[in-house]
Amino acid sequence: MSSYASSFCGGDETAAAEELSQALSEMLVWDRGTVWHDLIKLERQRCRLGIAPAVGGQRRTSLQQSNSLSPEDGKRNSLVSPFSVKDYWVTVVVYTIVFAVFLSILLLKIPGLPSPAARCLALLWLASAFWSLGTVPLYVTGLAVPLLVVLLDTLPSSHGDRAIAARMAMAAMWSGAQLMVLASFSLAAALSKLRIDKELACVLLRVASGGSRVRTLMVLMFLGYSSSAAVGNVAASVLCMSIASPILDELPQNRVTTLNYGRSLLVAIAFACNVGGMTSPVASPQSVVAFALLHGNYGLSFSEWCAVAIPTSFVLLLLTFWLLKPDYLAPADDARQALLSGAGGGLAADSDHLVLPPRLGGSGHFCDDWRRLYVIVVVLLTVTLWLCSSFTVLVFGDISLSALLPLVALFAVPDLLTKADFLSLPWDVCFLLAGGSALALAVRDSELLVVASGFASSLVEEAPLWVCILATVAFVTLVSTLVSHTAAANVLMPFICSLAEVVVPPQVKGGVAVLGIPAALALSVGCALPISSTPNINATAIRRQGDDNHPWLKSSDFLRPGLPVSVVSIGVVASLGFLLSEMVVTNNVVHARHVDPV
């Protein structure tokens, strides 16, 4: 202490102690996100080994362990899950209704619906209900879908042979989409492990924010948007929240304007990550699901998706910033005003000045370690291969096979990614995608798609194409807001593509893509509820600094700005998304590619 005081504080040990204490506090705030992820990895390893560690002299119960998991590891928050703890009978009634409807569809004869289609409809209802309620992990429901596809005999092409049906279901489960998911998350893991993403984000924030609250909000929104395209919106939201948290902790905690600014900042980051989830086919789980269907059945390429999604999403980002910018100047409501006790709680607006914590400076040295330079080269090479899809197909035969290149390059190098990192990859997303693919196979093979698309086309028979697109985008946005983006993608995309085969005229350039791509982009714009997406859930986990430790956000903080943002997004996606799809997509496919049974 005396040495530090004499070197940096002119011999004042009191000032030295205060400065060191503040630096330690900032370091803990900065690193707690990384420590949290490390603890989760250790917990997973202990669970695999059957070890129950003692914490603070007491053993953690299984309920405590499940509550410590991140949203993507465990059960997703839902409209029903709070009642499963508070009111047992509500859960019993809800699931009784779910299974009663399932059995009714399964056993009753529905006029105009073939038996395989009726059984597939029952399966679709059951899977949709469990994906929407969220009390069972999403990937567990995805694992159950291929089993039920075979057990319920929903594949007429198998002619009743369970062996053929099983091979068809297994072939549908595993596709190149899983490889692209694993590759994108491996790139994100390498960037995070070497702290490249956080260093780059901090340098950009320090240079571009200029000590302004509005510019800081804008820069963090752009960081969330761009990092979502690079590492996925799940990891991007965690990264940006870890940067925003120390910024908010530095502000006066008993100011109305501080609370309003913190609320707007967190909501803006969540919304920007949602929009960033549409920028590429691997930017979010719902985009992976949609691209797997559009690429596998209709030939949509990686570069065509990006050419439509990036301009559309960037316009949405600017409009979202414009809608959210004045929100932090709004007065606090009565409930929040009661929390703002103490000095400094007046309603006078603070200036736009914002002092960033010193720990957010970033070193700016990205090439001081050969591993960092190596990872940057691998990332750039992978992105180039995925964008140059025509060249990649000539070399590798399929764009998804090129996803093995970053996996081999990152895990083959010593001291980079290890076996523990490989076990920590998002296998839950892969199995969720596998379940969705098996469900799409059953829906198509049972001719349920033919019946549903025929019914939908009869409703819009005389309507212009733009009306069909606008109605579809609005419906997808509503459903994705209520049941989460990923669940909506698994359930809705097969029907929308089948509807596009009917309502899109053959002479329209782009074929199914002119309806399929806007619908796929609309999966990412639903944002009016905390349960709508993982970035929204991550934003609700941030708490205020101080004795009260209240969350920064509540449900109304998403609903009030989320409604106008969703409405504007519907208009942009239905108009600009449609126009770009017609201009960019050259593969004019109007019917799905059917694969013969194995």
C-alpha positions as CSV (number, residue, x, y, z in Angstrom):
1,M,0.0,0.0,0.0
2,S,2.8,2.4,0.9
3,S,4.6,1.7,-2.3
4,Y,1.5,2.4,-4.4
5,A,0.7,5.5,-2.4
6,S,4.2,6.9,-2.8
7,S,4.3,6.1,-6.6
8,F,0.9,7.2,-7.7
9,C,-0.8,9.2,-4.9
10,G,1.9,11.5,-3.5
11,G,2.2,9.4,-0.3
12,D,-1.5,9.7,0.6
13,E,-2.4,6.1,1.7
14,T,-6.1,7.0,2.2
15,A,-6.4,8.1,-1.4
16,A,-4.4,5.0,-2.5
17,A,-6.7,2.7,-0.6
18,E,-9.8,4.3,-2.1
19,E,-8.4,4.2,-5.6
20,L,-7.4,0.5,-5.3
21,S,-10.8,-0.3,-3.9
22,Q,-12.6,1.4,-6.7
23,A,-10.3,-0.4,-9.3
24,L,-11.0,-3.8,-7.7
25,S,-14.7,-3.1,-7.7
26,E,-14.6,-2.2,-11.4
27,M,-12.6,-5.3,-12.2
28,L,-15.1,-7.5,-10.4
29,V,-18.1,-5.9,-12.2
30,W,-16.2,-6.2,-15.5
31,D,-15.3,-9.9,-15.0
32,R,-18.4,-11.2,-13.3
33,G,-20.0,-12.2,-16.7
34,T,-16.9,-14.3,-17.5
35,V,-16.8,-15.8,-14.0
36,W,-20.5,-16.6,-14.2
37,H,-20.0,-18.5,-17.5
38,D,-17.0,-20.4,-16.0
39,L,-19.1,-21.4,-13.0
40,I,-21.8,-22.7,-15.2
41,K,-19.2,-24.8,-17.1
42,L,-17.9,-26.2,-13.8
43,E,-21.4,-27.0,-12.7
44,R,-22.0,-28.9,-15.9
45,Q,-18.8,-30.9,-15.4
46,R,-19.8,-31.7,-11.8
47,C,-23.2,-32.8,-12.9
48,R,-21.7,-35.1,-15.5
49,L,-19.4,-36.6,-12.8
50,G,-22.2,-36.8,-10.2
51,I,-20.6,-34.4,-7.8
52,A,-22.7,-32.1,-5.6
53,P,-20.4,-29.3,-4.4
54,A,-21.0,-27.5,-1.2
55,V,-21.3,-23.7,-1.4
56,G,-21.1,-21.6,1.8
57,G,-21.4,-24.7,4.0
58,Q,-24.6,-25.8,2.4
59,R,-25.3,-28.1,-0.5
60,R,-27.2,-26.6,-3.3
61,T,-30.5,-28.3,-4.2
62,S,-31.4,-29.3,-7.7
63,L,-33.8,-26.4,-7.9
64,Q,-31.1,-23.9,-7.0
65,Q,-28.8,-25.5,-9.6
66,S,-31.5,-25.2,-12.3
67,N,-32.1,-21.6,-11.4
68,S,-28.4,-20.8,-11.8
69,L,-28.4,-21.8,-15.5
70,S,-28.6,-19.3,-18.3
71,P,-31.8,-19.0,-20.3
72,E,-30.5,-21.0,-23.2
73,D,-29.3,-23.8,-20.9
74,G,-32.4,-24.5,-19.0
75,K,-36.1,-23.8,-19.2
76,R,-37.2,-20.8,-21.0
77,N,-39.4,-18.2,-19.2
78,S,-42.9,-18.4,-20.5
79,L,-46.4,-17.1,-19.9
80,V,-47.2,-20.2,-17.8
81,S,-44.0,-21.1,-16.0
82,P,-44.5,-18.6,-13.1
83,F,-47.8,-20.3,-12.3
84,S,-46.1,-23.7,-12.2
85,V,-44.5,-22.6,-8.9
86,K,-47.1,-20.4,-7.4
87,D,-50.2,-22.4,-8.3
88,Y,-50.0,-26.1,-8.9
89,W,-53.5,-26.4,-10.1
90,V,-53.1,-23.9,-12.9
91,T,-50.4,-26.1,-14.4
92,V,-52.5,-29.2,-14.0
93,V,-55.5,-27.5,-15.8
94,V,-53.3,-26.1,-18.6
95,Y,-51.7,-29.5,-19.4
96,T,-55.0,-31.3,-19.0
97,I,-56.4,-29.1,-21.8
98,V,-53.3,-29.6,-23.9
99,F,-53.5,-33.4,-23.7
100,A,-57.3,-33.4,-24.1
101,V,-57.1,-31.4,-27.4
102,F,-54.3,-33.8,-28.5
103,L,-56.4,-36.9,-27.9
104,S,-59.4,-35.3,-29.5
105,I,-57.6,-34.5,-32.7
106,L,-56.0,-38.0,-32.6
107,L,-59.2,-40.0,-32.1
108,L,-61.9,-37.9,-33.8
109,K,-62.4,-38.0,-37.5
110,I,-62.0,-34.5,-39.0
111,P,-63.9,-34.0,-42.3
112,G,-61.6,-33.3,-45.2
113,L,-58.4,-34.3,-43.3
114,P,-56.7,-37.6,-44.2
115,S,-55.8,-39.9,-41.3
116,P,-52.0,-39.2,-41.5
117,A,-52.6,-35.5,-41.7
118,A,-54.9,-35.7,-38.6
119,R,-52.2,-37.5,-36.6
120,C,-49.6,-35.0,-37.8
121,L,-52.0,-32.2,-36.7
122,A,-52.2,-33.8,-33.2
123,L,-48.4,-34.0,-33.1
124,L,-48.1,-30.4,-34.3
125,W,-50.5,-29.2,-31.5
126,L,-48.6,-31.1,-28.8
127,A,-45.1,-29.9,-29.9
128,S,-46.4,-26.3,-30.3
129,A,-48.0,-26.3,-26.9
130,F,-44.8,-27.6,-25.2
131,W,-42.6,-25.1,-27.1
132,S,-44.9,-22.3,-26.2
133,L,-45.4,-23.1,-22.5
134,G,-41.7,-23.6,-22.0
135,T,-42.0,-25.6,-18.8
136,V,-40.1,-28.4,-20.5
137,P,-36.8,-27.4,-22.1
138,L,-37.1,-26.7,-25.8
139,Y,-34.5,-29.2,-26.9
140,V,-36.3,-32.0,-24.9
141,T,-39.4,-31.4,-26.9
142,G,-37.3,-31.4,-30.1
143,L,-35.9,-34.8,-29.1
144,A,-39.4,-36.2,-28.6
145,V,-40.7,-35.1,-32.0
146,P,-38.9,-37.7,-34.1
147,L,-40.1,-40.4,-31.8
148,L,-43.7,-39.3,-32.1
149,V,-43.3,-38.9,-35.9
150,V,-42.6,-42.6,-36.2
151,L,-44.9,-43.8,-33.4
152,L,-48.0,-41.9,-34.7
153,D,-47.3,-43.1,-38.3
154,T,-47.3,-39.7,-39.8
155,L,-45.2,-40.6,-42.9
156,P,-47.4,-42.2,-45.6
157,S,-44.4,-42.5,-47.9
158,S,-43.1,-45.3,-45.6
159,H,-46.2,-47.4,-46.4
160,G,-46.5,-48.5,-42.8
161,D,-42.9,-49.8,-42.5
162,R,-41.5,-48.4,-39.3
163,A,-37.9,-49.1,-40.4
164,I,-38.3,-46.9,-43.5
165,A,-40.1,-44.2,-41.4
166,A,-37.3,-44.3,-38.8
167,R,-34.6,-43.8,-41.5
168,M,-36.6,-40.9,-43.0
169,A,-36.9,-39.2,-39.6
170,M,-33.2,-39.7,-38.9
171,A,-32.2,-38.4,-42.3
172,A,-34.4,-35.3,-41.7
173,M,-33.0,-34.6,-38.3
174,W,-29.4,-34.2,-39.3
175,S,-28.5,-31.6,-41.9
176,G,-25.9,-29.0,-42.7
177,A,-27.6,-26.5,-40.5
178,Q,-26.3,-28.1,-37.4
179,L,-22.7,-27.8,-38.7
180,M,-23.2,-24.1,-39.4
181,V,-24.6,-23.6,-35.9
182,L,-21.6,-25.4,-34.3
183,A,-19.2,-23.4,-36.5
184,S,-20.7,-20.0,-35.6
185,F,-20.7,-20.8,-31.9
186,S,-17.1,-22.1,-32.1
187,L,-16.0,-18.8,-33.7
188,A,-17.9,-17.0,-30.9
189,A,-16.2,-19.1,-28.3
190,A,-12.7,-18.4,-29.7
191,L,-13.4,-14.6,-29.8
192,S,-14.7,-14.6,-26.3
193,K,-12.0,-16.8,-24.8
194,L,-9.3,-14.5,-26.1
195,R,-11.4,-11.5,-25.2
196,I,-11.2,-10.2,-28.7
197,D,-14.9,-9.3,-28.8
198,K,-14.9,-7.4,-25.6
199,E,-11.7,-5.5,-26.5
200,L,-13.0,-4.5,-29.8
201,A,-16.4,-3.4,-28.3
202,C,-14.7,-1.4,-25.6
203,V,-12.4,0.4,-28.0
204,L,-15.3,1.3,-30.3
205,L,-17.4,2.4,-27.4
206,R,-14.6,4.6,-26.0
207,V,-13.8,6.2,-29.4
208,A,-17.3,6.7,-30.7
209,S,-19.4,7.5,-27.7
210,G,-17.7,10.8,-27.0
211,G,-19.1,11.0,-23.4
212,S,-22.6,11.4,-24.6
213,R,-25.5,9.4,-23.3
214,V,-27.4,9.4,-26.7
215,R,-24.2,8.4,-28.6
216,T,-23.4,5.7,-26.1
217,L,-26.9,4.3,-26.5
218,M,-26.4,4.4,-30.3
219,V,-23.0,2.8,-30.2
220,L,-24.2,0.0,-27.9
221,M,-27.1,-0.7,-30.2
222,F,-24.7,-0.9,-33.2
223,L,-22.4,-3.2,-31.1
224,G,-25.4,-5.5,-30.3
225,Y,-26.5,-5.4,-34.0
226,S,-23.0,-6.1,-35.5
227,S,-21.9,-8.6,-32.9
228,S,-25.2,-10.5,-33.4
229,A,-24.2,-11.0,-37.0
230,A,-20.7,-12.1,-36.0
231,V,-21.3,-14.4,-33.0
232,G,-25.1,-14.8,-32.7
233,N,-27.6,-12.6,-30.9
234,V,-27.5,-14.8,-27.7
235,A,-23.8,-14.3,-27.1
236,A,-24.0,-10.7,-28.4
237,S,-26.7,-9.8,-25.8
238,V,-24.5,-11.2,-23.0
239,L,-21.5,-9.2,-24.3
240,C,-23.4,-5.9,-24.5
241,M,-25.1,-6.3,-21.2
242,S,-21.7,-6.9,-19.5
243,I,-20.5,-3.6,-21.0
244,A,-23.7,-1.7,-20.2
245,S,-23.8,-2.9,-16.6
246,P,-20.7,-1.0,-15.3
247,I,-21.8,2.1,-17.2
248,L,-25.1,2.1,-15.4
249,D,-23.4,1.4,-12.1
250,E,-21.4,4.6,-12.5
251,L,-24.5,6.8,-12.8
252,P,-26.3,8.4,-9.8
253,Q,-28.6,5.7,-8.7
254,N,-31.4,7.9,-7.1
255,R,-32.1,10.0,-10.2
256,V,-35.3,9.6,-12.3
257,T,-33.3,10.3,-15.4
258,T,-30.8,7.6,-14.5
259,L,-33.6,5.1,-14.2
260,N,-35.2,6.1,-17.4
261,Y,-31.8,6.1,-19.2
262,G,-30.9,2.7,-17.8
263,R,-34.2,1.3,-18.8
264,S,-33.9,2.7,-22.4
265,L,-30.3,1.5,-22.7
266,L,-31.1,-2.1,-21.8
267,V,-34.2,-2.3,-23.9
268,A,-32.3,-0.7,-26.9
269,I,-29.6,-3.4,-26.6
270,A,-32.1,-6.2,-26.5
271,F,-34.1,-4.8,-29.5
272,A,-30.8,-4.3,-31.4
273,C,-29.8,-7.9,-30.8
274,N,-33.2,-9.1,-31.9
275,V,-32.8,-7.1,-35.2
276,G,-29.2,-8.3,-35.5
277,G,-30.6,-11.9,-35.3
278,M,-31.9,-11.6,-38.8
279,T,-28.7,-10.4,-40.5
280,S,-27.3,-13.8,-41.4
281,P,-28.6,-17.4,-41.4
282,V,-26.5,-18.2,-38.3
283,A,-27.2,-15.0,-36.3
284,S,-30.0,-16.5,-34.2
285,P,-31.7,-19.9,-33.7
286,Q,-34.8,-18.8,-35.6
287,S,-32.8,-17.8,-38.6
288,V,-31.0,-21.1,-38.6
289,V,-34.3,-22.9,-38.6
290,A,-35.8,-20.7,-41.4
291,F,-32.6,-20.9,-43.5
292,A,-32.4,-24.7,-43.2
293,L,-35.9,-25.0,-44.8
294,L,-35.4,-22.3,-47.4
295,H,-31.9,-23.5,-48.4
296,G,-32.7,-27.2,-48.3
297,N,-36.0,-27.1,-50.2
298,Y,-35.9,-24.0,-52.3
299,G,-32.2,-23.4,-52.9
300,L,-31.8,-20.1,-51.1
301,S,-28.1,-19.2,-50.7
302,F,-26.2,-17.7,-47.7
303,S,-25.3,-14.6,-49.7
304,E,-28.9,-14.1,-51.0
305,W,-30.2,-14.1,-47.4
306,C,-27.6,-11.6,-46.3
307,A,-28.3,-9.3,-49.3
308,V,-31.9,-9.1,-48.3
309,A,-31.5,-9.2,-44.5
310,I,-28.7,-6.7,-43.9
311,P,-30.3,-3.6,-45.6
312,T,-33.7,-4.4,-44.1
313,S,-32.3,-4.9,-40.6
314,F,-30.1,-1.8,-40.8
315,V,-33.1,0.3,-41.6
316,L,-35.0,-1.3,-38.7
317,L,-32.0,-0.5,-36.4
318,L,-32.1,3.2,-37.3
319,L,-35.9,3.3,-36.9
320,T,-35.6,1.5,-33.5
321,F,-33.0,4.0,-32.3
322,W,-35.3,6.9,-33.4
323,L,-38.2,5.4,-31.5
324,L,-36.2,4.7,-28.4
325,K,-34.0,7.8,-28.2
326,P,-36.5,10.1,-26.4
327,D,-37.8,7.4,-24.1
328,Y,-35.3,8.0,-21.3
329,L,-36.6,11.6,-20.9
330,A,-40.1,10.3,-20.0
331,P,-41.1,10.8,-16.4
332,A,-41.1,7.7,-14.1
333,D,-44.4,6.2,-13.1
334,D,-45.7,6.2,-9.5
335,A,-44.4,2.7,-8.7
336,R,-40.9,3.6,-9.9
337,Q,-41.0,7.1,-8.2
338,A,-41.6,5.3,-4.9
339,L,-38.3,3.5,-5.3
340,L,-36.4,6.7,-6.0
341,S,-35.9,7.9,-2.4
342,G,-33.1,9.9,-1.0
343,A,-31.2,13.0,-2.2
344,G,-30.9,13.7,-5.8
345,G,-34.3,12.2,-6.8
346,G,-35.6,15.3,-8.5
347,L,-37.2,15.4,-11.9
348,A,-34.7,17.8,-13.4
349,A,-33.1,16.2,-16.4
350,D,-29.5,15.4,-16.3
351,S,-27.2,16.6,-19.0
352,D,-26.2,14.4,-21.9
353,H,-22.7,14.0,-20.5
354,L,-21.7,10.4,-19.6
355,V,-18.4,9.4,-17.9
356,L,-17.4,5.9,-19.0
357,P,-15.7,3.6,-16.4
358,P,-11.9,3.3,-16.8
359,R,-12.1,-0.5,-17.2
360,L,-14.0,0.0,-20.4
361,G,-11.0,1.6,-22.1
362,G,-9.8,-1.6,-23.8
363,S,-6.1,-2.1,-24.7
364,G,-6.7,-2.0,-28.5
365,H,-3.9,-4.6,-29.0
366,F,-5.5,-7.3,-31.1
367,C,-2.4,-8.8,-32.6
368,D,-0.1,-9.0,-29.6
369,D,-0.9,-12.7,-29.3
370,W,-0.5,-15.1,-32.2
371,R,-3.7,-16.9,-31.2
372,R,-5.7,-13.7,-31.6
373,L,-4.3,-13.1,-35.1
374,Y,-5.0,-16.7,-36.0
375,V,-8.6,-16.5,-34.8
376,I,-9.2,-13.3,-36.7
377,V,-7.9,-14.9,-39.9
378,V,-10.2,-18.0,-39.4
379,V,-13.2,-15.7,-38.8
380,L,-12.6,-13.7,-41.9
381,L,-11.9,-16.7,-44.0
382,T,-15.1,-18.4,-42.8
383,V,-17.3,-15.4,-43.4
384,T,-15.8,-15.0,-46.9
385,L,-16.5,-18.6,-47.8
386,W,-20.1,-18.3,-46.6
387,L,-20.7,-15.1,-48.5
388,C,-19.1,-16.5,-51.7
389,S,-21.6,-19.3,-51.8
390,S,-21.2,-20.1,-55.6
391,F,-17.4,-20.6,-55.2
392,T,-17.9,-22.5,-51.9
393,V,-20.3,-25.0,-53.6
394,L,-17.8,-25.6,-56.4
395,V,-15.1,-26.4,-53.9
396,F,-16.9,-28.2,-51.0
397,G,-20.1,-29.4,-52.8
398,D,-22.3,-27.7,-50.2
399,I,-21.9,-24.5,-48.2
400,S,-22.7,-26.3,-44.9
401,L,-19.7,-28.6,-45.4
402,S,-17.4,-25.6,-45.3
403,A,-18.5,-25.1,-41.7
404,L,-16.2,-28.0,-40.8
405,L,-13.2,-25.8,-41.7
406,P,-13.4,-23.4,-38.7
407,L,-14.2,-26.4,-36.4
408,V,-11.1,-28.2,-37.4
409,A,-9.0,-25.0,-37.5
410,L,-10.0,-23.9,-34.0
411,F,-10.0,-27.2,-32.1
412,A,-6.8,-28.6,-33.8
413,V,-4.6,-25.8,-32.4
414,P,-3.2,-26.4,-28.9
415,D,-4.0,-23.8,-26.2
416,L,-7.0,-22.5,-28.1
417,L,-10.3,-24.4,-27.9
418,T,-10.3,-27.6,-25.8
419,K,-12.6,-30.6,-25.3
420,A,-14.4,-28.7,-22.5
421,D,-15.2,-25.9,-25.0
422,F,-16.4,-28.6,-27.5
423,L,-18.7,-30.0,-24.8
424,S,-20.0,-26.5,-24.1
425,L,-21.2,-25.9,-27.7
426,P,-25.0,-25.3,-28.1
427,W,-26.0,-28.9,-28.6
428,D,-29.4,-28.0,-27.3
429,V,-29.9,-25.7,-30.4
430,C,-28.8,-28.6,-32.7
431,F,-31.4,-31.0,-31.2
432,L,-34.1,-28.3,-31.3
433,L,-33.3,-27.8,-35.0
434,A,-33.4,-31.6,-35.5
435,G,-36.8,-31.8,-33.9
436,G,-38.1,-28.9,-36.1
437,S,-36.7,-30.6,-39.3
438,A,-38.4,-33.9,-38.4
439,L,-41.7,-32.1,-37.7
440,A,-41.4,-30.3,-41.1
441,L,-40.9,-33.7,-42.8
442,A,-44.0,-35.1,-41.1
443,V,-46.1,-32.0,-42.0
444,R,-45.1,-32.2,-45.6
445,D,-45.3,-36.0,-46.1
446,S,-48.7,-36.4,-44.4
447,E,-50.1,-33.8,-46.8
448,L,-51.1,-31.6,-43.8
449,L,-49.3,-28.7,-45.6
450,V,-51.5,-29.3,-48.7
451,V,-54.7,-29.0,-46.7
452,A,-53.5,-26.0,-44.7
453,S,-52.2,-24.1,-47.7
454,G,-55.3,-24.9,-49.6
455,F,-57.4,-23.5,-46.8
456,A,-55.2,-20.4,-46.4
457,S,-55.2,-19.7,-50.1
458,S,-59.0,-19.9,-50.3
459,L,-59.0,-17.1,-47.7
460,V,-56.7,-14.9,-49.7
461,E,-57.8,-16.1,-53.2
462,E,-58.7,-12.7,-54.5
463,A,-56.2,-10.7,-52.4
464,P,-53.1,-9.1,-54.1
465,L,-49.7,-10.5,-53.3
466,W,-48.7,-7.6,-51.1
467,V,-51.8,-8.1,-48.9
468,C,-50.7,-11.8,-48.4
469,I,-47.2,-10.7,-47.5
470,L,-48.4,-8.0,-45.1
471,A,-50.8,-10.3,-43.4
472,T,-48.2,-13.1,-43.1
473,V,-45.6,-10.8,-41.7
474,A,-48.0,-9.4,-39.1
475,F,-49.2,-12.9,-38.1
476,V,-45.6,-14.2,-37.7
477,T,-44.6,-11.1,-35.6
478,L,-47.6,-11.6,-33.3
479,V,-46.9,-15.3,-32.8
480,S,-43.2,-14.9,-32.3
481,T,-43.9,-12.2,-29.7
482,L,-46.1,-14.5,-27.7
483,V,-44.4,-17.9,-27.9
484,S,-40.7,-17.0,-28.6
485,H,-38.9,-16.6,-31.9
486,T,-37.4,-20.1,-32.0
487,A,-40.7,-21.9,-31.3
488,A,-42.5,-19.8,-33.9
489,A,-39.9,-20.7,-36.5
490,N,-40.3,-24.4,-36.0
491,V,-44.1,-24.3,-36.2
492,L,-44.8,-21.6,-38.8
493,M,-42.1,-21.8,-41.5
494,P,-43.2,-25.1,-43.1
495,F,-46.8,-23.7,-43.5
496,I,-45.6,-20.3,-44.8
497,C,-43.4,-21.9,-47.4
498,S,-46.3,-24.2,-48.5
499,L,-48.6,-21.2,-48.6
500,A,-46.0,-19.3,-50.8
501,E,-46.1,-22.2,-53.3
502,V,-49.8,-21.5,-53.8
503,V,-50.2,-17.7,-53.6
504,V,-47.0,-16.5,-55.3
505,P,-47.5,-16.4,-59.1
506,P,-45.0,-18.3,-61.2
507,Q,-44.0,-15.2,-63.1
508,V,-42.9,-13.3,-59.9
509,K,-39.1,-13.3,-59.7
510,G,-37.9,-14.9,-56.5
511,G,-40.6,-17.6,-56.2
512,V,-41.2,-18.8,-52.7
513,A,-38.5,-16.4,-51.3
514,V,-40.7,-13.3,-51.8
515,L,-42.9,-14.6,-49.0
516,G,-40.5,-16.9,-47.2
517,I,-37.7,-14.4,-46.6
518,P,-40.0,-11.6,-45.2
519,A,-41.7,-14.2,-42.9
520,A,-38.3,-15.5,-41.8
521,L,-37.1,-11.9,-41.0
522,A,-40.4,-11.2,-39.1
523,L,-39.5,-14.0,-36.7
524,S,-36.8,-11.8,-35.2
525,V,-38.8,-8.5,-34.8
526,G,-41.3,-9.6,-32.1
527,C,-40.1,-7.8,-29.0
528,A,-43.0,-6.6,-26.9
529,L,-42.7,-9.1,-24.1
530,P,-39.8,-10.2,-21.9
531,I,-40.3,-13.9,-23.0
532,S,-40.1,-13.1,-26.7
533,S,-36.4,-13.7,-27.2
534,T,-33.2,-14.6,-25.3
535,P,-31.9,-11.0,-25.6
536,N,-35.0,-9.8,-23.8
537,I,-34.6,-12.4,-21.1
538,N,-30.9,-11.4,-20.6
539,A,-31.9,-7.7,-20.3
540,T,-34.4,-8.5,-17.4
541,A,-31.5,-10.2,-15.5
542,I,-29.6,-6.9,-15.0
543,R,-30.2,-5.4,-11.5
544,R,-29.6,-1.9,-10.1
545,Q,-26.6,-1.3,-7.9
546,G,-27.4,-0.4,-4.3
547,D,-29.2,-1.7,-1.3
548,D,-32.6,-2.2,-3.1
549,N,-31.1,-4.4,-5.9
550,H,-34.3,-4.0,-8.0
551,P,-34.3,-5.1,-11.6
552,W,-33.9,-2.3,-14.1
553,L,-36.7,-3.6,-16.2
554,K,-40.3,-4.9,-15.8
555,S,-42.8,-6.2,-18.4
556,S,-44.2,-2.8,-19.2
557,D,-40.8,-1.5,-20.2
558,F,-40.8,-3.9,-23.1
559,L,-44.5,-3.5,-24.0
560,R,-44.6,0.3,-24.3
561,P,-41.7,0.7,-26.8
562,G,-42.1,-2.8,-28.2
563,L,-45.5,-2.2,-29.7
564,P,-44.6,0.7,-31.9
565,V,-41.3,-1.0,-32.8
566,S,-43.1,-4.1,-33.9
567,V,-45.7,-2.1,-36.0
568,V,-42.9,-0.2,-37.8
569,S,-41.0,-3.5,-38.3
570,I,-44.0,-5.1,-39.9
571,G,-44.2,-2.3,-42.4
572,V,-40.5,-2.3,-43.2
573,V,-40.1,-6.1,-43.5
574,A,-43.3,-6.4,-45.6
575,S,-42.2,-3.7,-48.0
576,L,-38.4,-3.5,-48.2
577,G,-38.0,-7.2,-47.5
578,F,-40.3,-8.1,-50.3
579,L,-38.7,-5.7,-52.8
580,L,-35.2,-6.9,-52.0
581,S,-36.3,-10.6,-52.1
582,E,-37.7,-10.0,-55.6
583,M,-34.6,-8.2,-56.7
584,V,-31.8,-10.3,-55.2
585,V,-33.1,-13.9,-55.3
586,T,-32.3,-15.4,-58.7
587,N,-33.4,-19.0,-58.0
588,N,-37.0,-18.8,-59.0
589,V,-38.2,-22.0,-57.2
590,V,-41.9,-22.3,-56.6
591,H,-42.1,-25.9,-55.4
592,A,-40.2,-27.7,-52.7
593,R,-37.6,-30.3,-53.6
594,H,-39.0,-33.6,-52.6
595,V,-36.5,-36.3,-51.6
596,D,-37.4,-40.0,-52.2
597,P,-37.8,-42.1,-49.0
598,V,-34.6,-43.8,-47.8
